[in-house]
Amino acid sequence: MTYINAGTLGVVPGGREQLVSILTQRSDLLRELGCLSYEVGINDEQPATVFVVETWVDAAAHQASLGHPDVAAAIAAAKHVLDGEFSGFRFDVVGSPLRDHDAR
């Protein structure tokens, strides 16, 4: 079942562009690990926040990706610009008006 991980990452002052650069580096590995989409966004009304929405083939693929050495290295590279403020939500997709209901 398709899995969504969506959240916000708080950044230290002046760190937003660096975090966006790290998160948007091309990675064919993510697709190999089961990531269907990985969208990074900003909102000028919240300059200390980066938004991320990930779509995975399932929750297990997302969890397994966190243990991959290249993914762990990317997370480590970003830690110095994170301020520790995180929020978000996760869910299994059950349907969409954009496709037939049985085509999960």
Gaussian input, Z-matrix of N, CA and C with variables (Angstrom, degrees):
# hf/3-21g

backbone

0 1
 N
 C     1     B1
 C     2     B2     1     A1
 N     3     B3     2     A2     1     D1
 C     4     B4     3     A3     2     D2
 C     5     B5     4     A4     3     D3
 N     6     B6     5     A5     4     D4
 C     7     B7     6     A6     5     D5
 C     8     B8     7     A7     6     D6
 N     9     B9     8     A8     7     D7
 C    10    B10     9     A9     8     D8
 C    11    B11    10    A10     9     D9
 N    12    B12    11    A11    10    D10
 C    13    B13    12    A12    11    D11
 C    14    B14    13    A13    12    D12
 N    15    B15    14    A14    13    D13
 C    16    B16    15    A15    14    D14
 C    17    B17    16    A16    15    D15
 N    18    B18    17    A17    16    D16
 C    19    B19    18    A18    17    D17
 C    20    B20    19    A19    18    D18
 N    21    B21    20    A20    19    D19
 C    22    B22    21    A21    20    D20
 C    23    B23    22    A22    21    D21
 N    24    B24    23    A23    22    D22
 C    25    B25    24    A24    23    D23
 C    26    B26    25    A25    24    D24
 N    27    B27    26    A26    25    D25
 C    28    B28    27    A27    26    D26
 C    29    B29    28    A28    27    D27
 N    30    B30    29    A29    28    D28
 C    31    B31    30    A30    29    D29
 C    32    B32    31    A31    30    D30
 N    33    B33    32    A32    31    D31
 C    34    B34    33    A33    32    D32
 C    35    B35    34    A34    33    D33
 N    36    B36    35    A35    34    D34
 C    37    B37    36    A36    35    D35
 C    38    B38    37    A37    36    D36
 N    39    B39    38    A38    37    D37
 C    40    B40    39    A39    38    D38
 C    41    B41    40    A40    39    D39
 N    42    B42    41    A41    40    D40
 C    43    B43    42    A42    41    D41
 C    44    B44    43    A43    42    D42
 N    45    B45    44    A44    43    D43
 C    46    B46    45    A45    44    D44
 C    47    B47    46    A46    45    D45
 N    48    B48    47    A47    46    D46
 C    49    B49    48    A48    47    D47
 C    50    B50    49    A49    48    D48
 N    51    B51    50    A50    49    D49
 C    52    B52    51    A51    50    D50
 C    53    B53    52    A52    51    D51
 N    54    B54    53    A53    52    D52
 C    55    B55    54    A54    53    D53
 C    56    B56    55    A55    54    D54
 N    57    B57    56    A56    55    D55
 C    58    B58    57    A57    56    D56
 C    59    B59    58    A58    57    D57
 N    60    B60    59    A59    58    D58
 C    61    B61    60    A60    59    D59
 C    62    B62    61    A61    60    D60
 N    63    B63    62    A62    61    D61
 C    64    B64    63    A63    62    D62
 C    65    B65    64    A64    63    D63
 N    66    B66    65    A65    64    D64
 C    67    B67    66    A66    65    D65
 C    68    B68    67    A67    66    D66
 N    69    B69    68    A68    67    D67
 C    70    B70    69    A69    68    D68
 C    71    B71    70    A70    69    D69
 N    72    B72    71    A71    70    D70
 C    73    B73    72    A72    71    D71
 C    74    B74    73    A73    72    D72
 N    75    B75    74    A74    73    D73
 C    76    B76    75    A75    74    D74
 C    77    B77    76    A76    75    D75
 N    78    B78    77    A77    76    D76
 C    79    B79    78    A78    77    D77
 C    80    B80    79    A79    78    D78
 N    81    B81    80    A80    79    D79
 C    82    B82    81    A81    80    D80
 C    83    B83    82    A82    81    D81
 N    84    B84    83    A83    82    D82
 C    85    B85    84    A84    83    D83
 C    86    B86    85    A85    84    D84
 N    87    B87    86    A86    85    D85
 C    88    B88    87    A87    86    D86
 C    89    B89    88    A88    87    D87
 N    90    B90    89    A89    88    D88
 C    91    B91    90    A90    89    D89
 C    92    B92    91    A91    90    D90
 N    93    B93    92    A92    91    D91
 C    94    B94    93    A93    92    D92
 C    95    B95    94    A94    93    D93
 N    96    B96    95    A95    94    D94
 C    97    B97    96    A96    95    D95
 C    98    B98    97    A97    96    D96
 N    99    B99    98    A98    97    D97
 C   100   B100    99    A99    98    D98
 C   101   B101   100   A100    99    D99
 N   102   B102   101   A101   100   D100
 C   103   B103   102   A102   101   D101
 C   104   B104   103   A103   102   D102
 N   105   B105   104   A104   103   D103
 C   106   B106   105   A105   104   D104
 C   107   B107   106   A106   105   D105
 N   108   B108   107   A107   106   D106
 C   109   B109   108   A108   107   D107
 C   110   B110   109   A109   108   D108
 N   111   B111   110   A110   109   D109
 C   112   B112   111   A111   110   D110
 C   113   B113   112   A112   111   D111
 N   114   B114   113   A113   112   D112
 C   115   B115   114   A114   113   D113
 C   116   B116   115   A115   114   D114
 N   117   B117   116   A116   115   D115
 C   118   B118   117   A117   116   D116
 C   119   B119   118   A118   117   D117
 N   120   B120   119   A119   118   D118
 C   121   B121   120   A120   119   D119
 C   122   B122   121   A121   120   D120
 N   123   B123   122   A122   121   D121
 C   124   B124   123   A123   122   D122
 C   125   B125   124   A124   123   D123
 N   126   B126   125   A125   124   D124
 C   127   B127   126   A126   125   D125
 C   128   B128   127   A127   126   D126
 N   129   B129   128   A128   127   D127
 C   130   B130   129   A129   128   D128
 C   131   B131   130   A130   129   D129
 N   132   B132   131   A131   130   D130
 C   133   B133   132   A132   131   D131
 C   134   B134   133   A133   132   D132
 N   135   B135   134   A134   133   D133
 C   136   B136   135   A135   134   D134
 C   137   B137   136   A136   135   D135
 N   138   B138   137   A137   136   D136
 C   139   B139   138   A138   137   D137
 C   140   B140   139   A139   138   D138
 N   141   B141   140   A140   139   D139
 C   142   B142   141   A141   140   D140
 C   143   B143   142   A142   141   D141
 N   144   B144   143   A143   142   D142
 C   145   B145   144   A144   143   D143
 C   146   B146   145   A145   144   D144
 N   147   B147   146   A146   145   D145
 C   148   B148   147   A147   146   D146
 C   149   B149   148   A148   147   D147
 N   150   B150   149   A149   148   D148
 C   151   B151   150   A150   149   D149
 C   152   B152   151   A151   150   D150
 N   153   B153   152   A152   151   D151
 C   154   B154   153   A153   152   D152
 C   155   B155   154   A154   153   D153
 N   156   B156   155   A155   154   D154
 C   157   B157   156   A156   155   D155
 C   158   B158   157   A157   156   D156
 N   159   B159   158   A158   157   D157
 C   160   B160   159   A159   158   D158
 C   161   B161   160   A160   159   D159
 N   162   B162   161   A161   160   D160
 C   163   B163   162   A162   161   D161
 C   164   B164   163   A163   162   D162
 N   165   B165   164   A164   163   D163
 C   166   B166   165   A165   164   D164
 C   167   B167   166   A166   165   D165
 N   168   B168   167   A167   166   D166
 C   169   B169   168   A168   167   D167
 C   170   B170   169   A169   168   D168
 N   171   B171   170   A170   169   D169
 C   172   B172   171   A171   170   D170
 C   173   B173   172   A172   171   D171
 N   174   B174   173   A173   172   D172
 C   175   B175   174   A174   173   D173
 C   176   B176   175   A175   174   D174
 N   177   B177   176   A176   175   D175
 C   178   B178   177   A177   176   D176
 C   179   B179   178   A178   177   D177
 N   180   B180   179   A179   178   D178
 C   181   B181   180   A180   179   D179
 C   182   B182   181   A181   180   D180
 N   183   B183   182   A182   181   D181
 C   184   B184   183   A183   182   D182
 C   185   B185   184   A184   183   D183
 N   186   B186   185   A185   184   D184
 C   187   B187   186   A186   185   D185
 C   188   B188   187   A187   186   D186
 N   189   B189   188   A188   187   D187
 C   190   B190   189   A189   188   D188
 C   191   B191   190   A190   189   D189
 N   192   B192   191   A191   190   D190
 C   193   B193   192   A192   191   D191
 C   194   B194   193   A193   192   D192
 N   195   B195   194   A194   193   D193
 C   196   B196   195   A195   194   D194
 C   197   B197   196   A196   195   D195
 N   198   B198   197   A197   196   D196
 C   199   B199   198   A198   197   D197
 C   200   B200   199   A199   198   D198
 N   201   B201   200   A200   199   D199
 C   202   B202   201   A201   200   D200
 C   203   B203   202   A202   201   D201
 N   204   B204   203   A203   202   D202
 C   205   B205   204   A204   203   D203
 C   206   B206   205   A205   204   D204
 N   207   B207   206   A206   205   D205
 C   208   B208   207   A207   206   D206
 C   209   B209   208   A208   207   D207
 N   210   B210   209   A209   208   D208
 C   211   B211   210   A210   209   D209
 C   212   B212   211   A211   210   D210
 N   213   B213   212   A212   211   D211
 C   214   B214   213   A213   212   D212
 C   215   B215   214   A214   213   D213
 N   216   B216   215   A215   214   D214
 C   217   B217   216   A216   215   D215
 C   218   B218   217   A217   216   D216
 N   219   B219   218   A218   217   D217
 C   220   B220   219   A219   218   D218
 C   221   B221   220   A220   219   D219
 N   222   B222   221   A221   220   D220
 C   223   B223   222   A222   221   D221
 C   224   B224   223   A223   222   D222
 N   225   B225   224   A224   223   D223
 C   226   B226   225   A225   224   D224
 C   227   B227   226   A226   225   D225
 N   228   B228   227   A227   226   D226
 C   229   B229   228   A228   227   D227
 C   230   B230   229   A229   228   D228
 N   231   B231   230   A230   229   D229
 C   232   B232   231   A231   230   D230
 C   233   B233   232   A232   231   D231
 N   234   B234   233   A233   232   D232
 C   235   B235   234   A234   233   D233
 C   236   B236   235   A235   234   D234
 N   237   B237   236   A236   235   D235
 C   238   B238   237   A237   236   D236
 C   239   B239   238   A238   237   D237
 N   240   B240   239   A239   238   D238
 C   241   B241   240   A240   239   D239
 C   242   B242   241   A241   240   D240
 N   243   B243   242   A242   241   D241
 C   244   B244   243   A243   242   D242
 C   245   B245   244   A244   243   D243
 N   246   B246   245   A245   244   D244
 C   247   B247   246   A246   245   D245
 C   248   B248   247   A247   246   D246
 N   249   B249   248   A248   247   D247
 C   250   B250   249   A249   248   D248
 C   251   B251   250   A250   249   D249
 N   252   B252   251   A251   250   D250
 C   253   B253   252   A252   251   D251
 C   254   B254   253   A253   252   D252
 N   255   B255   254   A254   253   D253
 C   256   B256   255   A255   254   D254
 C   257   B257   256   A256   255   D255
 N   258   B258   257   A257   256   D256
 C   259   B259   258   A258   257   D257
 C   260   B260   259   A259   258   D258
 N   261   B261   260   A260   259   D259
 C   262   B262   261   A261   260   D260
 C   263   B263   262   A262   261   D261
 N   264   B264   263   A263   262   D262
 C   265   B265   264   A264   263   D263
 C   266   B266   265   A265   264   D264
 N   267   B267   266   A266   265   D265
 C   268   B268   267   A267   266   D266
 C   269   B269   268   A268   267   D267
 N   270   B270   269   A269   268   D268
 C   271   B271   270   A270   269   D269
 C   272   B272   271   A271   270   D270
 N   273   B273   272   A272   271   D271
 C   274   B274   273   A273   272   D272
 C   275   B275   274   A274   273   D273
 N   276   B276   275   A275   274   D274
 C   277   B277   276   A276   275   D275
 C   278   B278   277   A277   276   D276
 N   279   B279   278   A278   277   D277
 C   280   B280   279   A279   278   D278
 C   281   B281   280   A280   279   D279
 N   282   B282   281   A281   280   D280
 C   283   B283   282   A282   281   D281
 C   284   B284   283   A283   282   D282
 N   285   B285   284   A284   283   D283
 C   286   B286   285   A285   284   D284
 C   287   B287   286   A286   285   D285
 N   288   B288   287   A287   286   D286
 C   289   B289   288   A288   287   D287
 C   290   B290   289   A289   288   D288
 N   291   B291   290   A290   289   D289
 C   292   B292   291   A291   290   D290
 C   293   B293   292   A292   291   D291
 N   294   B294   293   A293   292   D292
 C   295   B295   294   A294   293   D293
 C   296   B296   295   A295   294   D294
 N   297   B297   296   A296   295   D295
 C   298   B298   297   A297   296   D296
 C   299   B299   298   A298   297   D297
 N   300   B300   299   A299   298   D298
 C   301   B301   300   A300   299   D299
 C   302   B302   301   A301   300   D300
 N   303   B303   302   A302   301   D301
 C   304   B304   303   A303   302   D302
 C   305   B305   304   A304   303   D303
 N   306   B306   305   A305   304   D304
 C   307   B307   306   A306   305   D305
 C   308   B308   307   A307   306   D306
 N   309   B309   308   A308   307   D307
 C   310   B310   309   A309   308   D308
 C   311   B311   310   A310   309   D309

   B1=1.4514
   B2=1.5293
   B3=1.3235
   B4=1.4620
   B5=1.5255
   B6=1.3432
   B7=1.4564
   B8=1.5295
   B9=1.3119
   B10=1.4700
   B11=1.5175
   B12=1.3296
   B13=1.4564
   B14=1.5268
   B15=1.3269
   B16=1.4584
   B17=1.5129
   B18=1.3174
   B19=1.4510
   B20=1.5081
   B21=1.3271
   B22=1.4546
   B23=1.5244
   B24=1.3168
   B25=1.4552
   B26=1.5256
   B27=1.3197
   B28=1.4531
   B29=1.5150
   B30=1.3445
   B31=1.4566
   B32=1.5260
   B33=1.3225
   B34=1.4580
   B35=1.5286
   B36=1.3437
   B37=1.4641
   B38=1.5322
   B39=1.3247
   B40=1.4566
   B41=1.5209
   B42=1.3299
   B43=1.4571
   B44=1.5163
   B45=1.3274
   B46=1.4653
   B47=1.5261
   B48=1.3188
   B49=1.4682
   B50=1.5249
   B51=1.3272
   B52=1.4587
   B53=1.5254
   B54=1.3317
   B55=1.4598
   B56=1.5250
   B57=1.3207
   B58=1.4710
   B59=1.5231
   B60=1.3085
   B61=1.4643
   B62=1.5243
   B63=1.3152
   B64=1.4655
   B65=1.5277
   B66=1.3346
   B67=1.4654
   B68=1.5216
   B69=1.3293
   B70=1.4626
   B71=1.5305
   B72=1.3267
   B73=1.4662
   B74=1.5205
   B75=1.3117
   B76=1.4684
   B77=1.5282
   B78=1.3402
   B79=1.4608
   B80=1.5162
   B81=1.3205
   B82=1.4604
   B83=1.5237
   B84=1.3367
   B85=1.4622
   B86=1.5247
   B87=1.3288
   B88=1.4638
   B89=1.5281
   B90=1.3233
   B91=1.4758
   B92=1.5233
   B93=1.3392
   B94=1.4657
   B95=1.5291
   B96=1.3220
   B97=1.4639
   B98=1.5320
   B99=1.3413
   B100=1.4559
   B101=1.5149
   B102=1.3338
   B103=1.4608
   B104=1.5260
   B105=1.3271
   B106=1.4605
   B107=1.5216
   B108=1.3186
   B109=1.4666
   B110=1.5175
   B111=1.3323
   B112=1.4609
   B113=1.5220
   B114=1.3099
   B115=1.4619
   B116=1.5203
   B117=1.3210
   B118=1.4585
   B119=1.5213
   B120=1.3283
   B121=1.4516
   B122=1.5131
   B123=1.3188
   B124=1.4652
   B125=1.5214
   B126=1.3148
   B127=1.4517
   B128=1.5225
   B129=1.3133
   B130=1.4620
   B131=1.5228
   B132=1.3295
   B133=1.4612
   B134=1.5249
   B135=1.3467
   B136=1.4613
   B137=1.5340
   B138=1.3387
   B139=1.4697
   B140=1.5262
   B141=1.3124
   B142=1.4676
   B143=1.5218
   B144=1.3317
   B145=1.4673
   B146=1.5234
   B147=1.3357
   B148=1.4614
   B149=1.5242
   B150=1.3160
   B151=1.4610
   B152=1.5258
   B153=1.3298
   B154=1.4646
   B155=1.5269
   B156=1.3369
   B157=1.4619
   B158=1.5233
   B159=1.3265
   B160=1.4568
   B161=1.5243
   B162=1.3254
   B163=1.4546
   B164=1.5247
   B165=1.3352
   B166=1.4689
   B167=1.5169
   B168=1.3206
   B169=1.4676
   B170=1.5234
   B171=1.3227
   B172=1.4632
   B173=1.5273
   B174=1.3173
   B175=1.4698
   B176=1.5186
   B177=1.3305
   B178=1.4598
   B179=1.5265
   B180=1.3263
   B181=1.4698
   B182=1.5225
   B183=1.3346
   B184=1.4631
   B185=1.5248
   B186=1.3055
   B187=1.4639
   B188=1.5255
   B189=1.3179
   B190=1.4619
   B191=1.5259
   B192=1.3157
   B193=1.4679
   B194=1.5233
   B195=1.3164
   B196=1.4654
   B197=1.5129
   B198=1.3235
   B199=1.4523
   B200=1.5169
   B201=1.3229
   B202=1.4643
   B203=1.5377
   B204=1.3310
   B205=1.4722
   B206=1.5293
   B207=1.3263
   B208=1.4637
   B209=1.5263
   B210=1.3221
   B211=1.4611
   B212=1.5302
   B213=1.3173
   B214=1.4718
   B215=1.5270
   B216=1.3244
   B217=1.4670
   B218=1.5286
   B219=1.3351
   B220=1.4651
   B221=1.5261
   B222=1.3144
   B223=1.4658
   B224=1.5330
   B225=1.3043
   B226=1.4657
   B227=1.5314
   B228=1.3200
   B229=1.4671
   B230=1.5262
   B231=1.3226
   B232=1.4614
   B233=1.5280
   B234=1.3146
   B235=1.4670
   B236=1.5207
   B237=1.3137
   B238=1.4635
   B239=1.5333
   B240=1.3289
   B241=1.4672
   B242=1.5217
   B243=1.3175
   B244=1.4667
   B245=1.5192
   B246=1.3337
   B247=1.4710
   B248=1.5247
   B249=1.3270
   B250=1.4611
   B251=1.5128
   B252=1.3265
   B253=1.4637
   B254=1.5232
   B255=1.3310
   B256=1.4572
   B257=1.5146
   B258=1.3088
   B259=1.4518
   B260=1.5185
   B261=1.3126
   B262=1.4444
   B263=1.5041
   B264=1.3115
   B265=1.4550
   B266=1.5184
   B267=1.3125
   B268=1.4616
   B269=1.5262
   B270=1.3358
   B271=1.4540
   B272=1.5105
   B273=1.3354
   B274=1.4557
   B275=1.5229
   B276=1.3058
   B277=1.4597
   B278=1.5284
   B279=1.3248
   B280=1.4665
   B281=1.5267
   B282=1.3144
   B283=1.4562
   B284=1.5019
   B285=1.3241
   B286=1.4574
   B287=1.5255
   B288=1.3359
   B289=1.4544
   B290=1.5255
   B291=1.3275
   B292=1.4596
   B293=1.5253
   B294=1.3411
   B295=1.4632
   B296=1.5307
   B297=1.3342
   B298=1.4602
   B299=1.5203
   B300=1.3124
   B301=1.4637
   B302=1.5208
   B303=1.3075
   B304=1.4486
   B305=1.5319
   B306=1.3250
   B307=1.4706
   B308=1.5235
   B309=1.3000
   B310=1.4652
   B311=1.4780
   A1=108.35
   A2=116.84
   A3=121.44
   A4=109.92
   A5=115.26
   A6=122.61
   A7=108.93
   A8=116.01
   A9=122.10
   A10=109.51
   A11=115.71
   A12=122.89
   A13=105.98
   A14=116.60
   A15=121.21
   A16=109.06
   A17=116.19
   A18=116.93
   A19=114.03
   A20=112.99
   A21=121.07
   A22=108.90
   A23=114.04
   A24=121.52
   A25=107.68
   A26=116.88
   A27=120.60
   A28=109.72
   A29=115.70
   A30=120.30
   A31=110.98
   A32=114.77
   A33=120.60
   A34=108.34
   A35=117.58
   A36=119.44
   A37=111.46
   A38=114.99
   A39=121.22
   A40=115.00
   A41=117.97
   A42=120.78
   A43=115.69
   A44=117.21
   A45=119.47
   A46=112.84
   A47=118.29
   A48=120.36
   A49=111.34
   A50=117.33
   A51=119.45
   A52=110.69
   A53=117.33
   A54=120.03
   A55=110.80
   A56=117.28
   A57=120.61
   A58=109.77
   A59=117.36
   A60=121.20
   A61=111.45
   A62=117.12
   A63=121.59
   A64=110.49
   A65=116.33
   A66=120.94
   A67=113.70
   A68=117.38
   A69=119.55
   A70=113.32
   A71=117.40
   A72=118.94
   A73=109.13
   A74=116.58
   A75=121.98
   A76=110.36
   A77=116.54
   A78=121.45
   A79=110.08
   A80=116.79
   A81=120.58
   A82=110.46
   A83=116.26
   A84=121.37
   A85=111.19
   A86=118.05
   A87=120.37
   A88=111.26
   A89=116.80
   A90=119.83
   A91=109.81
   A92=116.94
   A93=121.31
   A94=111.34
   A95=116.68
   A96=121.68
   A97=112.77
   A98=117.32
   A99=120.13
   A100=115.26
   A101=117.85
   A102=120.60
   A103=109.14
   A104=116.22
   A105=122.15
   A106=111.91
   A107=116.74
   A108=121.75
   A109=108.94
   A110=115.36
   A111=121.83
   A112=105.59
   A113=116.00
   A114=121.93
   A115=110.52
   A116=115.99
   A117=123.20
   A118=107.26
   A119=117.03
   A120=119.95
   A121=113.50
   A122=113.99
   A123=121.91
   A124=108.81
   A125=115.44
   A126=123.41
   A127=105.36
   A128=117.77
   A129=120.82
   A130=113.28
   A131=117.95
   A132=120.71
   A133=111.66
   A134=116.86
   A135=122.24
   A136=108.55
   A137=117.30
   A138=120.85
   A139=115.03
   A140=117.76
   A141=120.89
   A142=111.98
   A143=116.84
   A144=121.11
   A145=110.65
   A146=115.14
   A147=122.27
   A148=106.30
   A149=116.13
   A150=122.91
   A151=109.11
   A152=116.28
   A153=121.12
   A154=108.77
   A155=115.90
   A156=121.99
   A157=106.95
   A158=116.02
   A159=122.65
   A160=109.18
   A161=116.62
   A162=122.21
   A163=107.24
   A164=115.41
   A165=121.86
   A166=110.28
   A167=116.33
   A168=119.41
   A169=110.72
   A170=117.16
   A171=122.27
   A172=109.31
   A173=116.16
   A174=121.37
   A175=111.71
   A176=117.79
   A177=120.93
   A178=111.18
   A179=117.67
   A180=121.01
   A181=110.40
   A182=116.71
   A183=119.92
   A184=110.54
   A185=116.48
   A186=120.60
   A187=110.97
   A188=117.24
   A189=121.13
   A190=111.34
   A191=117.45
   A192=120.75
   A193=111.87
   A194=116.43
   A195=120.22
   A196=112.41
   A197=117.41
   A198=121.52
   A199=114.05
   A200=117.68
   A201=119.93
   A202=108.92
   A203=118.64
   A204=121.46
   A205=114.04
   A206=118.65
   A207=120.31
   A208=111.82
   A209=116.91
   A210=120.95
   A211=109.30
   A212=116.67
   A213=120.78
   A214=110.87
   A215=117.38
   A216=121.23
   A217=111.01
   A218=117.42
   A219=120.90
   A220=110.57
   A221=116.63
   A222=120.59
   A223=109.66
   A224=116.80
   A225=121.16
   A226=111.18
   A227=116.86
   A228=121.02
   A229=111.78
   A230=116.80
   A231=121.05
   A232=113.29
   A233=118.31
   A234=120.87
   A235=114.10
   A236=118.40
   A237=120.17
   A238=113.64
   A239=118.24
   A240=120.23
   A241=112.64
   A242=117.57
   A243=121.38
   A244=109.96
   A245=116.45
   A246=119.64
   A247=113.75
   A248=117.29
   A249=120.66
   A250=114.60
   A251=117.94
   A252=121.71
   A253=108.79
   A254=116.07
   A255=121.50
   A256=109.46
   A257=116.23
   A258=120.44
   A259=107.50
   A260=115.92
   A261=117.81
   A262=112.89
   A263=113.49
   A264=120.53
   A265=108.50
   A266=114.79
   A267=122.63
   A268=108.00
   A269=115.63
   A270=117.90
   A271=110.72
   A272=115.27
   A273=123.01
   A274=107.23
   A275=117.13
   A276=122.41
   A277=109.35
   A278=115.60
   A279=120.09
   A280=112.97
   A281=118.14
   A282=119.57
   A283=112.14
   A284=115.02
   A285=122.50
   A286=108.23
   A287=117.52
   A288=119.74
   A289=111.97
   A290=117.80
   A291=122.20
   A292=113.57
   A293=116.97
   A294=119.92
   A295=108.78
   A296=116.10
   A297=120.90
   A298=109.20
   A299=116.82
   A300=121.01
   A301=113.78
   A302=118.24
   A303=118.98
   A304=112.39
   A305=118.22
   A306=122.00
   A307=111.31
   A308=117.42
   A309=120.92
   A310=109.97
   D1=130.44
   D2=-179.73
   D3=-56.58
   D4=142.87
   D5=-173.25
   D6=-126.48
   D7=136.90
   D8=177.59
   D9=-114.00
   D10=134.41
   D11=171.44
   D12=-124.53
   D13=112.43
   D14=-177.19
   D15=-126.25
   D16=139.81
   D17=-179.96
   D18=-170.56
   D19=-177.94
   D20=177.55
   D21=-121.55
   D22=146.32
   D23=177.51
   D24=-122.00
   D25=120.48
   D26=176.59
   D27=-79.51
   D28=141.80
   D29=-178.82
   D30=-122.83
   D31=154.65
   D32=175.86
   D33=-68.42
   D34=157.84
   D35=179.12
   D36=-52.80
   D37=130.21
   D38=179.67
   D39=79.08
   D40=2.84
   D41=-175.37
   D42=-95.47
   D43=-6.49
   D44=-173.68
   D45=-60.14
   D46=-48.65
   D47=-176.84
   D48=-64.60
   D49=-34.90
   D50=178.12
   D51=-67.48
   D52=-42.30
   D53=177.71
   D54=-63.73
   D55=-43.22
   D56=177.74
   D57=-59.19
   D58=-41.57
   D59=179.07
   D60=-62.05
   D61=-42.83
   D62=178.97
   D63=-65.01
   D64=-46.68
   D65=-175.19
   D66=-71.54
   D67=-22.67
   D68=-176.91
   D69=-102.53
   D70=8.35
   D71=174.54
   D72=-62.47
   D73=134.72
   D74=-179.54
   D75=-54.40
   D76=132.52
   D77=179.65
   D78=-145.41
   D79=97.54
   D80=174.16
   D81=-69.04
   D82=-21.99
   D83=178.53
   D84=-57.99
   D85=-41.95
   D86=-178.64
   D87=-57.06
   D88=-42.52
   D89=178.46
   D90=-62.98
   D91=-41.70
   D92=178.30
   D93=-61.32
   D94=-32.05
   D95=-178.69
   D96=-82.65
   D97=-6.95
   D98=176.86
   D99=112.18
   D100=10.20
   D101=178.34
   D102=-82.79
   D103=125.28
   D104=-179.74
   D105=-91.21
   D106=-31.98
   D107=174.73
   D108=-158.04
   D109=150.82
   D110=179.82
   D111=-146.27
   D112=102.31
   D113=-174.74
   D114=-109.99
   D115=130.99
   D116=-178.74
   D117=-116.31
   D118=133.57
   D119=-178.53
   D120=-141.68
   D121=165.79
   D122=176.71
   D123=-133.80
   D124=163.25
   D125=176.55
   D126=-139.81
   D127=118.73
   D128=-176.27
   D129=-61.29
   D130=-18.85
   D131=176.25
   D132=-77.96
   D133=-11.02
   D134=178.22
   D135=-131.98
   D136=73.27
   D137=-173.20
   D138=-67.84
   D139=-12.63
   D140=179.56
   D141=-102.33
   D142=20.79
   D143=-175.72
   D144=-134.99
   D145=138.88
   D146=171.12
   D147=-119.19
   D148=135.50
   D149=-178.31
   D150=-103.44
   D151=138.89
   D152=179.31
   D153=-135.95
   D154=132.62
   D155=173.80
   D156=-127.59
   D157=119.56
   D158=-178.88
   D159=-115.10
   D160=138.35
   D161=173.26
   D162=-118.47
   D163=127.23
   D164=-177.10
   D165=-122.78
   D166=158.39
   D167=178.29
   D168=-61.30
   D169=-32.54
   D170=174.60
   D171=-167.82
   D172=169.87
   D173=-177.72
   D174=-63.15
   D175=-34.69
   D176=-179.44
   D177=-64.01
   D178=-39.02
   D179=178.46
   D180=-63.71
   D181=-42.41
   D182=177.76
   D183=-61.27
   D184=-48.87
   D185=-178.65
   D186=-61.30
   D187=-43.42
   D188=-179.89
   D189=-63.96
   D190=-35.50
   D191=-179.05
   D192=-60.51
   D193=-32.59
   D194=-178.49
   D195=-64.65
   D196=-22.28
   D197=178.70
   D198=-90.49
   D199=-5.63
   D200=179.89
   D201=-72.08
   D202=135.83
   D203=-177.22
   D204=-56.36
   D205=-38.84
   D206=-179.47
   D207=-69.56
   D208=-37.05
   D209=177.40
   D210=-68.67
   D211=-43.59
   D212=177.59
   D213=-60.21
   D214=-38.45
   D215=178.90
   D216=-65.86
   D217=-39.52
   D218=178.20
   D219=-65.70
   D220=-40.27
   D221=177.54
   D222=-63.29
   D223=-44.40
   D224=179.26
   D225=-62.19
   D226=-38.10
   D227=-179.84
   D228=-65.87
   D229=-26.06
   D230=-177.46
   D231=-89.82
   D232=-17.82
   D233=-171.57
   D234=-57.23
   D235=-34.08
   D236=-175.77
   D237=-69.54
   D238=-16.19
   D239=177.63
   D240=-104.04
   D241=-1.68
   D242=178.20
   D243=-87.49
   D244=141.77
   D245=-179.96
   D246=-101.91
   D247=1.76
   D248=177.70
   D249=93.34
   D250=-4.18
   D251=178.14
   D252=-91.04
   D253=112.82
   D254=-179.24
   D255=-132.69
   D256=146.19
   D257=170.92
   D258=-148.74
   D259=167.81
   D260=177.73
   D261=162.79
   D262=-171.51
   D263=178.93
   D264=-155.34
   D265=159.24
   D266=-179.18
   D267=-136.82
   D268=146.24
   D269=176.50
   D270=-160.78
   D271=157.69
   D272=171.98
   D273=-89.99
   D274=131.03
   D275=-178.81
   D276=-73.99
   D277=131.76
   D278=179.15
   D279=-112.45
   D280=-6.77
   D281=177.77
   D282=167.77
   D283=173.56
   D284=-179.50
   D285=-159.74
   D286=146.36
   D287=175.58
   D288=-75.44
   D289=-2.77
   D290=-178.84
   D291=-91.42
   D292=-3.32
   D293=179.39
   D294=-152.44
   D295=166.56
   D296=177.09
   D297=-62.57
   D298=145.83
   D299=-175.99
   D300=-64.09
   D301=-27.04
   D302=-179.05
   D303=-85.55
   D304=3.92
   D305=-176.77
   D306=-102.85
   D307=48.87
   D308=-179.48
   D309=-66.68

